[in-house]
């Protein structure tokens, strides 16, 4: 029987991260998820993964705080040694994120720094710290956004960070390719999660407009994304690297 692969999903306690984690579990992969504050929700994901027959654990991590990454990696390494006898895992999914909306004249330096710390700086340096633990032949998947291609006013700073991640992903793919590790970016369109709840609740007219401008005629749900991440972590996706894969149902074509 093949040894189970292990996936590390940041922000795996809710929304898209939860769906990605459980899709990976359904494909037979053991899980490590991180959460920022809601341990109860993280524990629920761990319990659901266990019901799918895989090992799972949740660790607290603020992906905006680079100074904590060494301790986190040490914690993960110890857990892996204890449970598998080796300090390596196979898939890193950089999913954790925050939502901040401001028109360009209104963006504050504090908002900009917060977005940068989570979506760009945090992703780059967590990946850097994790690379020695990722097994050869592994995968790195970074979350981008459809907003890096099409424009919705109010998301300039957020989209700029994700644009940076798409460039980083290509460079990463080039630098780690010799180890057989692929790196790709998945760019969702608007998805119905707690992350976007305010838009769905307070701007129904905007949602109807987006539906009218989407080839598949609806907004997305988490199940539209988790399976793509699971595919990219499969052997069938071994020849895909340095790619931006938009999963938006065909928004604003």
N, C-alpha and C positions, 0 to 999 in steps of 0.2 A: 504493500500500500504506500502510495506517495506521501512524503512528509507534507503536512499542511503548511501553506504559506501564511505569513503574518502581515497584516496591514495596520498601519498607524494613520488614523484619520483625526485631524485637528478639528475642533468644534463639532465632534460627533454626537453630541447629546441632543441636538434638535435640528429641525429643518432639513436642508439638503444633506448636511453631514450625517444626520441620523439615517437618512435613507441610503446614502452611500455605504455607510457602515453595515447596515443590515443586508443590503444587496451583496456585499462582499462576504458576509457571514453565510448567506444562502448559497453562495458558490463554494462554500467549504473552507473559507479562510479564517484563521484566528484573528482576533481584533485587539488593538489598543486604541482607545479613543481618548481625546482630551476634552475637558470642559473648563470654562472660566469660573463659573460661580454656582451653577445648578447641579449639585451632586446627585440629587434625587432623580432628575431626568436622565443623567448619565447612567445611574445604576439600573434604570429601567431598560436602557439599550443593552447593557451588559446582560441583564436577565433574558431579554428577548434573543440575544445572540446565543446564549447558553441553550435555550430551547431549540435552536437550530443545530445544535450539536457541536459547537465550536467553543474554544476558550476565549474569554474576553475580559478586559480590565479597563478601568477608567482612571485617568490621572488628571489632576488639576494643573492647568497651564494658562497663563496670560500670554498670548502670542505677541502682544505689544511690548513685552518686557524682556528684551534680549538678555539682560543680566541674569535672568533665571534659567537660561537655556542649558548651561553646563550642568547644573544640578538636575534638571529634568532629564537630560540625556543619561546622566549617571543613574538616575532612578529607573529609567527604561532598561538600561543595560543590565542592572541588577535583577530586574524582573525577568528579563529574557534568560539570563543565566540560570535563574532559579527554576523557571518553568520549562526551558528547552535545552539547557546545557550549553547554549551558545549565545553570544551577545549580538545577534543580528536579526533584522527583520527584512521583509521583501518589498513592501509597497508603502510609499509616503504620499498621503493625500493632503495637500495644504488647502484646507477648506475654510478654516475659521475666518469670520469676517464681521464687520459692522456696517451699518447703513447711515450715512450722513448726507443730507441734501441741502445744498446752498447754491444759489446763483453766483456767478463769478464776482459781482460787486460785493457780495455778502459773505464770502468765504473768510473765516477767521484763521489766523495762524494756528490756533489751538486745534481747530477742526482738521486743518490740513495735516498737522503733525500726528493727530490721532489716526487718521486714515493711512498715512504713510507708515506708521509704526506697525499697524496690524496687517495691511495689505501688501506692503512692499518690503520694508526693512525686516519685519518679523519673518516673512516667508523666506527671504534670502538667507538670513542668518540661522534660522531653524534648519533649513536645508543644508547649509554648510556644516552645522554641528552634527546633523543626522547622517551625512554621507558615509562616514566610516562604519556606520552600523548597517547600512543598506547592503544586502547581499548582492554579489555580482549577478547580472541577469534580472535585476529588480526593476521597479517602476517609480517614477516621480510624476505625480499629477497635480498641477496647480490650477486653482479656480480663477478664471477670468470672468468676463461679462460681455454680453452682446453690446453693452454700452461703449465698449472700446471700438466698435465698428460704426454703429449708428448713434445718433445724438438725441438725447432727451435733456432739455435744459434743467440745470440743477445738479447734474452729476459730473461736472467737469473734473473736480478733484478726485472723486472716486474712480472714474474711468481712466484718469491719467495714471493712477497707481496700477490699475489692471493692465493698461498698455505697457507699463514698465515690466510687469510680470510676464507678459507675452514675449518681450524681448529677452528677459532673463531666461525664460524657458528654452528658447532657441540656443542661447549660449551654453546653458546647462547641458542640453542634449549633446552638443559638440564635445564638451569637456569630459563627460562621463560615458560617452559611447564606447570607449575602449574597454569598459567593464561590462558591456552588454546591458547597461541600464538605459531605459528609454525615459524621455521627459516630454510631456505633452501638457497643453493647456486646454481645459474645457470651459467654454464660454456660454453659460445659460442665458436665455432671454428672461422675461419676467415670469417668476414662478410663485405660485400661491403657497407661502410659508409665513411663519411669524415674522420673518425678516421684512416681508413686504405687506404685512397686514394693514398698515396705515393707508397705503395706496388703495388697496382693495376696498377698505371700509369707507374712506373719505373722498375718493375720486372715482366713483363708478363710471362716470362719463369718459374718463381717461382709459379705463379698462376696456370699455366698449370700442373706443377708437383703436386701441392696440389690437383687439381681436379682429377688427376690420382690416388692419394692416398686416395681418399674419397669415401666411399661406394656408396653414392648417386650421385657421378660423377660431382659435381659442387661446387662452393663456396656459402656461405650463403648470405641471404639478411635480412634486419631488420624484415620483416614479419615472418621470421622463429623463431624469439625470442620473440616478443611481446606477442604472443598468449600463450606461456609457462608461462610467468609472470602472465598473466590474469588468466590462469588455476590455478596456485598456490594460487591466491587470491580468488578463488572460494570455495564454500562449498564442492564441489566434492573433493578438495585436502586437506580436514581437517585432514586426517590421515597421511599425508606426512610431516615429519619434520626431521631435521638433515641430509638432503640428499644433495649430489652433483649431479646435473642433467646436464649432458653434452649435448649440442645441437650443434653438429658439423657435422651432416650428416654422421658420421662414419669416421672421419679423422684418419689416421695412425692406423688402427686396426691391 
